[in-house]
Amino acid sequence: MTEPKDQASRLQTIAAAYGVASDVAFGAVAPPLYLSSTYEFAGYDQPRSYDYGRAGNPTRDLLGQALAKLEGGAGAVITASGMAALDLLVGRMGPGDLILAPHDCYGGTMRLLKARANRGHCVVRFVDQGDESAFAAALEDVPALVLIETPSNPLMRVVDIAELAAKSRAAGAAVAVDNTFLSPAIQQPIALGADYVIHSTTKYLNGHSDVIGGAVVAADPVQVDELRNWANVVGSTGAPFDAWLTLRGLRTLFARMEQQQRNAMIVAQYLERHPAVSQVHYPGLAAHPGHRIASRQQRGFGAMLSFELAGGVEAVRRFVAADGYFTLAESLGGIESLVAHPATMTHADMGEEARSRAGISDSLLRLSIGLEAEQDLIAGLEQRLAACAG
Ligand SMILES: *Cc1c(COP(=O)(O)O)cnc(C)c1O
């Protein structure tokens, strides 16, 4: 067994250099971008490795191979968005198949699952996966797929992947983990028992807020082939240029993650002490209910956090209207710091009742911590929090 630290260094090298200097045509060090939609056959009934761009593309495949290696999977399918990645798994379900999803999953995930279920494409049940007896009861309905998201969005709740995966498997379900919030630099669900890892590569993997993309990594090579075929059937594979940009972003994943999560810890500790803040949700804080599990199953605590303002919605309005480094925008995982108000932005479609059940209050703000200097981020927050008081 390699030590976890050696493992991380090996992954860092894959992210930085997988596919570098592999160009046979000209010896290009940076992998080339192949945009061609179609490929010449060698002759009558003689296809080469590629025939048509929806089915396969060398640039997209290189990104898929790099992500599969990073996640410890057999292969990956690169899709046009994170939602398309999720739908690759969901779209294969039959009318009676049950999907068990977290009650506080990503808003778009909830919307997609409900839309599929409403059309009779599958059955969906949302459950608090941190509630042991609720999860056990839900498994009795024999789900086909258990979807896990940890840390959750936006409350950063942490669940034990190894434990949930073992129980799900015992109940005969396949397990998919949405690893978007941490990336393989910090967490590797397949090593913890997952069958699939889903990514919105839009976030940390690309890391520069200029691509929408997704990926499904599968542990089993047979499933990789099936997913690849299905992606070709429904036509949801990603664009080559996006794959090229994402591979370029991936080069610095470990360096970005390291700095961004260091900044996040400093911000979380600062907010925890501030009188205008009533609660901070960051698994890196010892007081966070998921701290122990996160310390065990993650290599770090990530760069996402959320917090509640003591002054309610009025304070939220003032906080987002004030100046200071955090751009009011959805999305996350980029090099720039963002602030989002889940109730009116990312989780608006969920509806008030579902939000309140999931514990997402109107005074909750979510931060994606970027690469800016820590002093500037703290100064920006200082200014915004001062504005909250009016
Ligand atoms: C953004 C996000 C998605 C959806 O990805 P898109 O690339 O926006 O389609 C799914 N899951 C999580 C956790 C996300 O943050």
The ligand as an SDF file (V2000), in Angstrom:
LIG
                    3D

 15 15  0  0  0  0  0  0  0  0999 V2000
  -22.6360   22.8360  -11.0300 C   0  0  0  0  0  0  0  0  0  0  0  0
  -22.9720   21.5350  -10.4660 C   0  0  0  0  0  0  0  0  0  0  0  0
  -23.6220   20.5640  -11.2210 C   0  0  0  0  0  0  0  0  0  0  0  0
  -24.1160   20.8290  -12.6230 C   0  0  0  0  0  0  0  0  0  0  0  0
  -23.0800   21.0340  -13.5230 O   0  0  0  0  0  0  0  0  0  0  0  0
  -23.2220   21.9510  -14.8480 P   0  0  0  0  0  0  0  0  0  0  0  0
  -21.8600   21.8700  -15.4400 O   0  0  0  0  0  0  0  0  0  0  0  0
  -23.6300   23.3110  -14.4010 O   0  0  0  0  0  0  0  0  0  0  0  0
  -24.2700   21.3150  -15.6860 O   0  0  0  0  0  0  0  0  0  0  0  0
  -23.8620   19.3340  -10.6270 C   0  0  0  0  0  0  0  0  0  0  0  0
  -23.4990   19.0720   -9.3690 N   0  0  0  0  0  0  0  0  0  0  0  0
  -22.8640   19.9850   -8.6130 C   0  0  0  0  0  0  0  0  0  0  0  0
  -22.4920   19.6370   -7.2040 C   0  0  0  0  0  0  0  0  0  0  0  0
  -22.5870   21.2380   -9.1240 C   0  0  0  0  0  0  0  0  0  0  0  0
  -21.9850   22.1510   -8.3620 O   0  0  0  0  0  0  0  0  0  0  0  0
  1  2  1  0
  2  3  1  0
  2 14  2  0
  3  4  1  0
  3 10  2  0
  4  5  1  0
  5  6  1  0
  6  7  2  0
  6  8  1  0
  6  9  1  0
 10 11  1  0
 11 12  2  0
 12 13  1  0
 12 14  1  0
 14 15  1  0
M  END
$$$$
